[in-house]
Amino acid sequence: MFSTIDRFPFVPYTIQLPHRSRFGLGHFSYFYHARDADCVKGQTENRRKHTMSTSHSFENPAFSGASDENLPDQKKSPYYLASPGSSHSSKMSTRSLYCAALTGIIVFALGLGLGFLIGYFAYKAPGEGTSATGNSASNSATMNGATTPSGSTRPPTTQSTRPPTSACNGVCKEELKCPQSAPITQSESSSSRGIFEMVTASEMEEVYEFMVQQGLVDQRPSSGSPSLQNTYIYSISLYLPNKDEAISHLDEGLASPGRYADVHVHRGNRNVADIMEYRVGPLGGAMTATALYNDGELPYNSRPRDGIEWDGITEQVTLAMSILRPLLMESFDGAYYPEGGMTFHPQAPPGLLPEERETRFVMALLVDGTARGRDLHPLPLTGTVRNPGTDKSQWYSYNFYYLNQGPFRTAEELLEAFQNGTIRKFAMPRGHRQTLFETTFPKQDGNKPRDMSNKAPPRTYEPAGRRYTVHDHTVKWMDWEFTVFGSQLRGPGVMNVQFKGERIVYENSLNDVGLIYASDVSSGANTVYMDATFGLGEWQNVIIGVDCPEHATLLDAAWWNMGAQRSVSAKAICIFEMDGQEAIWRRKDRFAAGLRNTYLVARFPMSVGNYDYTIDFRFYLDGRMQSTGMASGFIQASFWDQGNPHAGNDKTTDPFGYRVSEYTHGALHDHTFGFKVDLDILGKKNKFEVIHWKAGNVLDALKTQNNNITLKPPYYLYNETRFVEWETLATEAGLKLSYANPKIWTVVNEEHKNKWGVPRGYRIAPMSAYGQVVPDSHPAMGALSFTKYQCAVTKRKEDERFITGSYDQNRMANPTGSLERMLDGENIVNEDLITWVSVGFIHVPTSEDVPMTARVETGFWLKPWNYFDTTAVFDVPQYVDTMDHSITERPPAPTDCYQPVKENCYFCN
C-alpha cells in the first residue's frame, strides 16, 4: 500500500472529516512517501474500507474530487457503503441492524488496527529506532474570519534511483507539484537588451570575428593555442556606459547609449610588444573599435599571466627538475617532476616594475583527483624563472633554494651542494605520498559518521512558485528591481538598483580582492595577490545543493577563454528567495506580532586559484541591502620545517602561524574585498555625512547645536552623557573605522527630506572594522592602497572606473590605478559620489582549515537612514494576534505541495 523507497523520508498526510468529527481520534493520519504523493488517489478506496456509513465523506483540500466516480472502474472500492437515503438502503429488523452494526464495528476495529500496523511499518524506515513526525497537510483554524496557517513546510524531495510503486498515472503526480513559475524571458536581439546586460557568448564571438576582420587580432589557430608572438584576446566584458547618458536613457527615455565590449588584447606580434584595451561596439550594430591607450603605454611585461606563458615557464621548470631528480627522489618519497607525483606553483608578483618579469615558483606534491590539493603540500624547493618578452629561448631559471638554503645560481650548483653534503638535507618517510589523498581530499570520514547524519537535512521550497521575475539578467522582487552583471576580470555586481520605483544604487560591484602573505620560506615570504588580474569572473557552473538551493533560478554568464580563443558560457549565477527563519521585526506585548524575514539573493560562486569565493547581493523587505564575500577552499600553505634554524624550542608555531599538518605551515594572510558603491539617493547630488558617536559632559553635547548655552540644565543628574555630532565631508577622503571611536557613515540628499524634515539617505555599515596593518612603505601598498580604508569617498569620474589598475599586480611599485591617487582633494558636497568600500578579514590558518577552510565571511550593509517615514515593511502581510481577537492578521499560508528535485550530479551530462 505504501512505497518504501530508500533515501526519501516519509511525511505525514492527514485525512480529515468535516466539522469536528475525528472518530474521536483527533487527526486520523496516514503517512505516505513524498515521492509517492501522486499515489494518494489510487489509495483512497482502500482507506474507505475503514470508513463508517455516514453522509460525511473524507475531505482533503489537496485532493478534492477523489471520489469513486472519478476513479477508473478497477479502482472502485468493493466495500463502498451506501449513505442513508440512497437507492441501496433498505429497512432492517432490530436484530439485523444490531448484527450489522456489531459486524461493522468488528470489521472497523480490525481494519483500523491493521491499517495502523501497515502504516507504522511502512513509515518506519529499516534500522531506525524512532519514527518521523510531521505536520498535517491541512492544519488551519479560523479566528474571526481570518485563516490561521499551520506553518507546516513539507520539504522538497530528491529524485529516486528507482521508480515508485504506484498505481497512479502522471496526471495525479502533476496535481501535487508546487505551482510552476513563469519561465525566464529573454530579449530577441543584442540591440534590444538592457544597457547593463553582460556580453553573451554569441556576442563575444561576433566581437572576435570583427577584431579579426579589422586586423586587430590574429585568427585562432586551427589546433592548439596561440603563441606569445601572436596577437590575441585574453578578456572580454561589458564596458559600462557613460553614466549621464545611461541615466538620461533610463529616466527620460532618451536614446540608448548602446552596449559596448571591453576587450583586452595581448599584442605579441608588434616590433615592441605591448598590451592594449579596446572599446568595441555597439553590440548588435555597426561596430567600431576604439583604443583606450597609446601604443606602448602598457608595457608588455606588466600583462596578466596566462596559460601560454605558463607553458613556457613549465619548460624551464622541467629542465631544472630533470637535473635535480636525484635530490627530488631522495628528499620527497621518490617523487619527481614531471609525471612523478610532483608539480609546481608559480607565485606573484612577477616584479615590482612594469619592465620586470620574473616568476618565483615552489615545488609541491600532487594529490590524486585534485588540481589544487598541491597548495596543502608545498615542498622546501623553490626557484625563479626569468621570463620577460616573447622570446622563450631567452628565458632561464635561477636562484634555487632548498630548505631556505641558497640562493644557488643554477640547478647544477644546488645538486652539487646536496650530493657533497654541504647543506642540510631532509627526507620524507617512505610511503608518505600514499597518505596524501586521505588527508587532503574533502570526503566524508566513513569511520566516524556523526549520529543522525544519515537523515536528510531540512530544505526550503516555494509553495506558491517564484515570487520574482527575471528578464535576461534583470530581476524584480517585492518592489526591488536590479540587473546582475559581471566582468571577467573584476567579478560580479548589480546595476540600477531600485526600491519602490526610486533608484538607490547605480552600481555596486566587486572590483578586486587583495591578499598579502607572510611566511618564513623562500617562496611565500613575499607573496602578494591581486585577484582581479587572474580573472574573478572566469565563471563555472554553480554546484546545486551546495552553492545554491535546489529551487534557485540559474542565469548564464560568459567569459573569453584565452587558450582556445573562444567564448565560454556557464550557469554561474543563482537567484533565489531565502527563508531567514527569524523575525525581521517582532513584539510580544498585550499583542503578539511580527514578520518572518525573507530576502532575495543574487549569488555568484567563483573559484580563483586555490580559494573559492562566493559573492552575495541580498535584498530585504525593509529596504536594506547586504553585500558579502565568503572564502573557502584550500589554503595556500608553506612547508613546515622542523629543523628551521630560525625557529625556537616550540615546534608548533613560528612568527607567521601554526603547524597545521605533517609538513604544512598555515601561512598567515588577509583577504580584502574592494567594492565600488555608487549610491544615488534621489538623484546624483549627494553629500557624505560622518556621525561621530561621542561621550562627554552635558555642555559639550548641547553646544554642538547651540553654542550660547553656558550652564548645565538642572534635570541632568550627572555631568556625563553620550551624544552624536554631525560632520559633512567637504573634500575627498579615505576613512577608517575604530572600535574606540565609533562612527556612522551616511550618504544623504539634503534637498529631499522625509515627513519629519530629516534629509533622506542610506547608511554604509561594514560588518567588521578590520584594517590594514602593513605600512605604506611596503612595496605592494601603492597598488593595494584601497586596503588601508574601510571606505573612501571620491567625486565620480568616468576615467576612474576601478579601485585598482587592471595590470597593477605586475607593476606594484608604479601602479596605474591606485585609489590613493583618486583622493586628490576635490569637492564632494552635493556631487555625484563614489564610495569605495573595503571589507576583509585576517586569516591565521589553523588545523581546522585542513583539508578545507570552512566559510569565512565579511561584507557591508546599505541601510535606510531616515529614507522612509516609518518602518518600510507594513505593505506586506504581517502576523498579528490581539488578546481580544479584534485584530488577527496572517501572511499567506503555504500550499501543501512538493517540489521534485533532480539528482545533483555536477559532472553528469
N, C-alpha and C positions, 0 to 999 in steps of 0.2 A: 504493500500500500504506500509506503514511503521510501523515497530514494535515500541511499546512504553513501553517496559519492564521497570519496576521500578528499581531504583538504578543505572542504567547504562547510562552515558551521551552519547548523540549523537555526532558524529564527522563529519566534512564536507568531502564529497566526490565530487570531481569535474570532470564533463564530459566535454571534450574539443573537439572542432572542429580542424582539422588540419590547418596548416598555420596560418593565422591571423584571420580567421573567428570566431567571438564570437557572432553572431547575433547582433553585435553592443552592446553587454551587458557585454563585458569582459568575466569573467568566469561564465559559466552557471552551477550553483551548485545545487546538490541535497544532502540532508542530510539523512544519514541512521544511524541506531544504530550500534555501534561497534560489538555487539554480533550478529547482523544480517547481517554482511558483506557478508556472504555466499549467501545472497538472491539477490545480485545485478543482477546476470544473469537473474534470473526469473523476474526481474522488468524492464529489458532493453526494452522489447517490448512495455510496456505501455508508457514508456518515448518516444518511437518513434512516438506515436500519435501526438506529437507536433513538429516533425521534418519537415523541408522543403524538397520539391522534388529536390534533388541535388545529384550529384555524390559523394559528400563528406559525409562519414558516421561518426557517433560519434566514437571517439577513446579514449581508456584509457589503458595505458601500463599495468595496473594491471589486466585487464580483456580482453586480446586480444583473438580474435576468438569468441566473444559473438554475433554471427550473427544468423539470423533466421534459417539458415541451420544447425546450431549447437544445436538448441533447439528442444525439443520434439514438435510434431505437435500441441498439445493442447496449447502450449505456443506461437505459431507463431502469429504475430500481424495481425489482420484482416484489419488493416489500413495501411498495407505496401504500400508505394508509389513507383512505378517502376521508376528507374532512366532513363533519356533520352537515347534513342537509344536501349532500351530493346525491347523485343518482345511484350510487353504490351503497348508500346507507339503508338499513332495514331495522324493523323493530326486533328486539330481543327480549327473551324472558329474563326475569331477575337472575335465575340460576346461570343462564347462558351469559348474561352480562357480567356476573361475578366471575365465572370461569374465564371469560375473555380478558377481563381486567387483570385477574391473577396471572394468567398466562402472559399477558403483555408486560406485567411488572417483572415477572421472572426473566422473560426474554430481554427486556430492557436492562435489568441488572446484569445479566450475563454479558450482554453486548457491551454495556458500559465498562465492565471490568476488563473484558477482552480488548476493547479499544484503548483503554489506558495502558494495558500491558504492551500492546503493539506500539503505541506512540512512545512509551518510555524507552523500549529497546531500540526503536528506530532513531530516536533523538539522541540517545546516549551513545557517544562515539566509542568505539572499542578502545579499551585501555584507560578510559577516563573515569576518575572516581567521582566526578561531580557532573551534573547536567547544566547546560547553558540556561540562562534566563533571558527574558526579553520583554518588550512592551507589547501591549495589544495593538493589533493593526488598526483598530478603531477605538480610541480611548479618549473620548471627549465628553465634556458635560456642558450644559447650557446654564449660564447665570445671567438673569435679567436680559435675556435675548442675545447675549454675547457668547460666542463659542470659545471654550477653553481648550486649547490644543493639548494633546498628550505630551508633546515634546519628544515622542519616540523618533528615533532615527535608525532606520534599517540600514545596515552597512551594505555598500555595493559588493557584489560578488566577483570572483575571478573565474576565468574560463576553465571548465573542467577538461581533464585529459581523456574522458570517455563520455559517451552520450548519456543523458539522464534516462532513467527507467520511467517513461511517461507514456500514457495513452493519449496525451493531448497533442493537438496539432499546433503549427506555428502561430495560428491566429490567437490562441489563448495566451501564448507567451508574449506576444506583442502588446496585449492589453495590460500586462503587468509592468511593462517598462516605464521608467520615468519619462515625462514628456520630452519629445525630441526638440532640440533647439534649431533655430533658423541657421542655415549654413553661412559661412563667411562669404561676403560678397567681394568681388574684385573688379577693378577698373578694366575696361576693354583694351586700352592702349596706353603707351607711355605718356602721351600728351594729356590724357585725362586723369592721371594720377595726381595726388596731392603734392604740394611743393616740398614736403618733408619726407616723402616716401623714399626708402632706401633704394639704391640701384639694384635692379634684379639681375639674375644670372643671364637672361637673354639680352638685357641692355648692356651688360659688361661685354658680351660677345660682339655686339654692334659697335661699342667703343673700340674694342681691339681691332676689328676689321677696318674701321675708319682710320685709326692710327697707322695701320699697315699701309693703307692706300695713300696716306699723306707722307709716307716715308719717315715717320717719327719713331717707329719700332720695326724690328725685323719680323719676317714671317716665322711662325713657330716651326721648329724642326719637325720633319716627318716622323722622327722617332727620337726619344731621349729628351734632354733638357737643353736650353741654350747654354752657351759658354760665356765666360767673362768678357770675351771680345764682342759679344752681341749687345744690341740694344733691345731691352725687353721690359715689360711691365711687371712691377712687383706689388702693386697695390691699386685697387680701385674702390672708391667710396663716394658717397654723396657730398658734393660741395654745397654747403648751406647757402641759401640765397642772401642777398643784401637785406638786412632786417627792415629798413624803411620800405623797400619795395614789397617785401613779404607782408608787412602789416597793412599796407595800402590795398593789397590784393585780398587779404583775409577780411578786413574790416570795412573796406569801402567798395569792394567789388571791382577794383581796377585790374588791369591786365596782369596775368601771372608772370612772375619773373622767370619762370621756367625752371627745369631741373637740370643740373649740371653734374658731371662726374669729376672728382678729384683724382687724377691719375699720376702716380709716382713711377718714374722711369729710370732704369739703370742704363746709362749710355756708355757702353764699353767700347764702341767702335769708333769713337772720336779720336782725333790726334791727342787731345788731352781729355782723358775720360772724366766724366762727372756724373752727377745725378740731377734730374730735372723733375719739376712738378708742373702739370698742365691742368687747366680748367677746360673741360670738354663738354660741349652741348650746343643747344638744348637737346636733351634726350627725346627721341621721338620726332625730332625736327631736322632742319639742315644744320648739321653740326660744324663747329669750328673748334680749334684747339689754341688756347692762349697760354704761353709760357709764363710762369709766375716768378721766375728768377732769371737773372742774366746767365749766359753761358759761363761756366766755371765758377759761379758764385757758391755753389755747393760742392766742395771738394769730394772727389771720388772716394777717398779713404774714410769719409765720415758716413758712408752709406750703411743702412742696416744689414746685418748678416743674413745671408740666405743659403738655401741648400746647395747652390752651385759653388759658392765659396767653401761650404762645408766639405764638399768632395775634394777640393784642393788641400784643405787642412788635413783631411784624412790621409791623403797620400804622404804628407810629411810625418804624421804620427806613425803610420805604418812602417816607413823606412827606419825611424828611430827605434821603434819597439822590436823590429826584427834584429837589430844589433843588440838590444838589451834582453833578448829572450832568455838567456841563462839566468839573469837576475830575476826576471819575472817568475820563472817556474820555481826557482828555489825559494823565493820570498812569499809567493802568493798561491800556495797549494797547487802548483802545477799549471796555473793559468797562464795564458799568453795572448798576444794580440797580433793579428785579428783571428777570428774563428776559434778562439781557445778559451771562451768564458770570460773575456775581458773586453772592455770598451773604454771610451774616454769622454770627458765632458768639457767643452770649451766654456770659459768664463768671461766676464765683462768687467770693466770696459776694455776695448781693444787699443785704447790710447786716450790721452787727455786732450790732444790737439787734433784738429781735422786732417793734418798731414800725416799723422801716425797711423799704423795698422799693425798691431801685434795681437796674437791670440794666445792667452795662457790656457793651459789645459791640465786636467788631473785625470789620471787613470782610475778606473773603477771596475768592480766585478759586476758581471751581468747576472740578472735574476730571470729565470725562465718565466715566460708568459707576461713579461712587463717590458716597457720601453724605458721607464724612468725609475725602476727599482734600484738602478745603479746609484741614485742620489743618496741612498742609505748606506752604500758600501764603497766610499771613496778609498783610494789606496795612497800610501805615502810616496807617490812618484808623480812628479809634475814636470812640465816643460813649457816652452814658449815657441810658437810658430811666428816667424816674421813673414807677413803676407800682404804687403802693400801692392797696389796696382793690379793690372790684369794679367801680367806675365807670370804664370805659376812656376815656370822654370827658374825664376829668380827667388822663389820662396825657400826658406830653410828653417830648421828647428835648432834651438839652442837653450841655454840657461836651464839645465836639468837639476832637479832636487830629488834626493832620496832621504826620507826621514828628516826632512828640513836641512840636510847636509848638501852644501853646494854654494853658489851655482857651479855646475860643470858645463864648460863651453859646448861640448859635444856629447852625444850618447856614448861614443867610444871612451871618452875620458871617465865618464861615470862607471862604465863597465870595468874599466881597468882598476879603478879605486875599489870597486866591490870585490873583484877577484883577488886583489892584493891584500884585502883585509885592512885597508887603511881607513875605512869608515865603519860606523856602527851598522849592524845588519838586523834584519827582522825576518822571521819565518812563521807563517800561519801553520797551525797544526793540520796534518793531512786529513782530508775529509771535511774541512770547514765549508768548502763551497757547496757541498751536498746539503748543508743546513739552511742555505740562503732562502730557498723557496718557502720553507716552513715558517721562517721568521719574518719574511718580507711581504709575501703575497697576502692581500687582505681578505682572508676567507674565515669562515666560522671555525672556531676551535671545537671540533667534533667530540673531543674528550670531556669537555666541560660545558654541556648545554645548560643554559640558565633555566631555572624552574619556570614552567608555563610558557617558555619562549616558542614552543611549537604551535601555539594558538595564534590565529591571525589577529593582528592589532586593529584598533578602531580605524575607520575610514570615514571620510566625508563624502557626500553625494549632493546632487542638485535635484531636489524633489519636484521642482517646477520648471526644470530646464534652465539654461543660462539666463541670467538677469542682465547680461551685457550683450552688445552687438559689436561686430568687427567688420570694417570695410577696409580692404587692403591691410594697412597697419594702424588704422585709426580706430580707437576703442571708445565706446560710450557706456557709462555705468553710473546709475544713481546721480544724475546731474553732473558727472565728471565727463570730460572729453579730452583726449590727448592722442598723439601719434608716437608710437615707439619707433626708434630708428637706431642705427649703429654704424660705426666706422670700423673698417678693417684694422686700422692701427690703434684708434683711440678707444674702441669699445662702445658700449650701449648708452642710450639716453632716451629722453622723452621730450617732445616738442609741443608747443602751443597748448599748454595745459590750461583748461578752463573749468570753472566750477560755477554752476548756476548761471551760465552764459557770460561770465566775466573771466578774461584771461588773467591768470595769476603768475604763471611761469611761461616765458617764451622758450627757454632752453634750460634743461637740467641734464647734463651729460658727464659721464666719466671721461676724464682726459688722460690720466696716466696713473700708474702705480709705481712708487719708488721704494727700493729696498737697499739698505746698506748692511753688509755682513761684517762680522768680526770673528776671527779665529786665529789660533797660533799654528797655522800651517802655511806652506809655501804657495797655496792656491787661494784659499778662502780669506786670507788676511786682507785682501784689497778688492773684494768683490762688490760691485755696485750694479744694480739693475734698474733700468727704466723700461717697464714692461710694454709701453706703447711701441717701442722700437721693434719688438718681436711680434706684435700683432695681437692686441687684446680682442680683436673681432675676427679671428680666423675660426669661424663658427663650426660647431659639431652638433649632431643631433642630441637632444636632451635625453636623459635616462628617465623614462616614465616610471613613476612609482618611487623614484629616488629624488630627482631634481624637482619634479612637479607631480601633483596628484593626478590620478588617472582621468579625472574629468576635465583636465585643463585643455584649453584650446591652443594648438601649436601653430606658430607662424614661421614662415620661411625667412631666412637671412642668407645673403650671398657674399662671397669674397673671391678674390682672384688668386688662383694657385700659380705661383711664380714658376715652379719647376715644369709644370705641364703647359703653362701659358693658356689656361682655360679657367672658366668660372666654376665655382663650387657652390651648391645650394644645400642648406641643411634646415631641418626643423629645430631651430635653435632658440626660439622664444616661446615662452608659455604664458598664457593669460588665464587667470582663474580667480574665482571668488573664494575667499578664505573665511571659515567659521572660527572666530577668535576664541570661542567657548569661554567668554568672560564678558563682563559688563563694560560697555563704553561709558555708561553712567548708571548709577543705582542710588536708591534711597529707601531705607526702611524707617518709617515714621509711624504716624497713625494710618499710613497707607504703605503699600509695598509696590515699588515701581522701579523700572529700569529699562535698558535697551541692550540686547545682546550685540556684541561687537562683531560686525562683519566688515571686510575690506577687500579691495581688489588688488591683485598683484600682477605686475608685469615683470617677469623673471628672465634673466639671461645667465645661464650657466656657461662657464668658459674654462678651458684648460690652457694654461700658459706655462710651458716648461714643466717643472716638477709640481707646481702649485695649480690648484683648481680654485677659481674664483666664481662666486655667484653674486650677481648684482641684482638687487630688487628695487623696484619703484612701487610703493604701496600707497593706496588712496583710501581715505577713511570717510565715513558718513558725515563727520562734523567739519570737513574742510581741511583736515590735516593731510600732509604728505610726508612720507618717510623714504629715505634713500639709504640702502645698506650695502656693505661689501663684506662678503664672507670668504674666508680662506680655508682650504683643506688640502688634502693630497700628501705627497711625500715631502718631508723636509729635505733641504739641501744640506747635507751633513759634512763634517770633516772627519779625517782619520783620527782615532783616539790612540795616541802613542804613550804606552805606559812607561817607556823609557825616556820620555821627553826631558831633556836636561833643564828646561825652564820650569818644570812642574815642581811643586813642593812635595811634602810627605803624603798629602792627601791624593789618592789615586782615583778619586771620583769626580773632582771638579777642577777647573782652572779659571783664570780670569774671564773666560769667554763662554762659560756654560758648564754643562754636565756631560758625563759619560752616560749614554743612553742605550748602548748595546755593546756587543763583544768588542768591536773595533770602531765604534761610531761615537763621534762627538757631536752634540747638538749645537751647531754654531749659532750664536745669537745674532738677531737681525730685527728689522722692523718692516712694517708694511704701511705705506701712507697712500691713501686713495685721494686723488685730486679731482674735484668736480668743478665744472663751470655751471654756475647757477645765475641765470638771467631772470630776475623777478621783475614783472611789470605789474605794479599794484595800481590798477585803474588807470593805466596809461604808462608812458615811459618816463615821465618826470617824477622821480622819487628821491627821497633822501634817506640817509643811513643814520639811525639813532643808536647810541650806546646808552643803556640804562645801568647805572652803577648801583649795586646793592651795598649799602654802607651802614655803618653804625657810628654813633657819636652822641654829643649832648643835644638837648632839645633845640637850643638856638641854632645849632648847625643845620638841623633839619628844616626849621621854619624859615631860615634866611635863604634857603635855596629858592623860595618863592617870593619872600618879602624881606628885603634887607633892612627895613626900618624897625623891625622888631628887636627890642633890647632886653626884655625881661621874659623869663620862663613863665608861662601861664601856671597858675597855682594848681590846676587839676592834674598836672603831671606829678605823680608822687615821687618820682626819682628822675634824675637828670641824665638818663641813658636811654637811647631809643634806636630803633632801626628806621632807615628811610631810603628812598631812592633819589637819584639825581640824574637828570637827563643831559645828554651831550649829543649834539649834532655834529657829525664829522664834516669838516669843511673841504678837506682835500683827501686824495687817495691815501690809503694806509693799509698796513698789514697788522692784524690783530691776533692776540694770543689770549687764551683762557687761563685762569689761575683759580685754584680752589680757595686760595687765601683772599682773592679779590674778585668775587663773583660779578659777572656782567651778563646783561641780556642784550642781544643784537637784534635790531628790527629794521626792516625796510618799510617806509610809510609814504603815503601820499597826503601831504598837508592840505591839498585843495579838495580832498574828498573825506568827509567825516561821517561817522556813524550817527545814530539817533541822539547820542549823548554828547555830541560835539567833539569827539576824540578823533584824530586822524586815523584812517583805516590803514592797516598794514599786516605784515607777516613777520613772524619771528624765525630766526635761524638758530637752531639749538643742536649743536654737536652732541653725540651720545657719549663722548669721553673728552677729557682735557689733556690727552696725550700730546706731548710736544717734542720737537726735535732737540736732542742734546748735542749733536755734532756741531762743532763751532764753524763759523764762516770760513775759517782757514782751510777746512777740508777741501781737497780738490774737486769733490763732487757737488759742493753746495751752490756753486753758481748755477748749474743746471737744475738742481733739486731745491732751489730756494723756496718753492711752494711748500715744502715740508716744514718750514720754520713757523708758519702761521696756521692757525685753525680757520682763519677767514681773512681774505684780503679784498678790499673794495677798490674798484677802478671805474673810470668812465669808459663806457662801451666804445670800442673802435673796431671797425671791420677787419683791420690788419692785425688785431690781437685776438687770434682765433682760439689759441690753445694755451694751457697752463705751462707747457714745456714745448721746446722745439722738436720737430719730428726726427732730427738727426743728432740730438744732443747727447744720447748715450755714447756716441763715438767722438765727442768733442767737448767734454765736460768743462775743460778749462776755458773754452771760448764758445759758450752756447749761443744758439740763435734765438731762443725763446724764453729766457729767464723771466720769471714772474717779478723778480726784483726790479727789472728794467721797466716794467709796466707802472710801477709805483713812482711816478715822476711828478707828483705834486699837483695834478690837475684838480680843478673844482669839481665836486661831486654833489652839490646841493641842487636839488630839482633837475637832475640829469638822468639820462638812461644809464643805469648802473649794472655792473657785473660783480657778483660776489664769487670769489674763488674759494670754495670750501674744501679744506683738507682734514681728513679724519683718518685715524690709524690706530695701530697697537704695536707694542713691543712684543717680541717673541723670543723668549729664552726656552728653547725646546727641552722637554723633559722626557722621561721614559714613556709617558702616556702619548707622546707624539710618534711612537713606533708601534706598528708599522705605518700608521696613518694618523695624520693630525685631525682630531675632532674639530668641528667648526669653531672658528674664531671670528667674531663679528664686530663690526663697527658701523658708524653711519651718522646721519643727522636728520633732524625733523625740520619741516617747514610748517609752522603753526599759525592759525589766525590770531592776530593781535589787534583787538578792537575792530576787526574787519566786519563782523556781524553785530547786529543789535542784541541778539540773545544767542543761546546755545543753538547751533545750526543743525539740529537733528530732529526737530519736532514736526517735520513734514513727512516723517515715515512712521509707521505704526509702532507704538511703544507697548510695554507691559505695565498695566496699572490695575491695582486692586485697592478698594477702599473698604474700611470696616463696615460701613453701612450699605455696601454694594451699590452705591449711587453711580460710581464710575468703574467700569470694567473694560479695559482696552487690551487687545492682544495683537501681536504680529500675525501674519498669515500662517495657518497651520500647514505643516509639511504633508504632502501626499504620501500614501502608502504604496511605494513602488520600489523597483530595484534597477540598478544600472549595471548591466553586464560589462565585464572588463576583460579585454583580451589578455592572453598570456603575455607577460612582459619579457621580451627577448630582444636585446639590443642588436645582436649580430645576425638575427634571423632575417630572411628575405621578407 
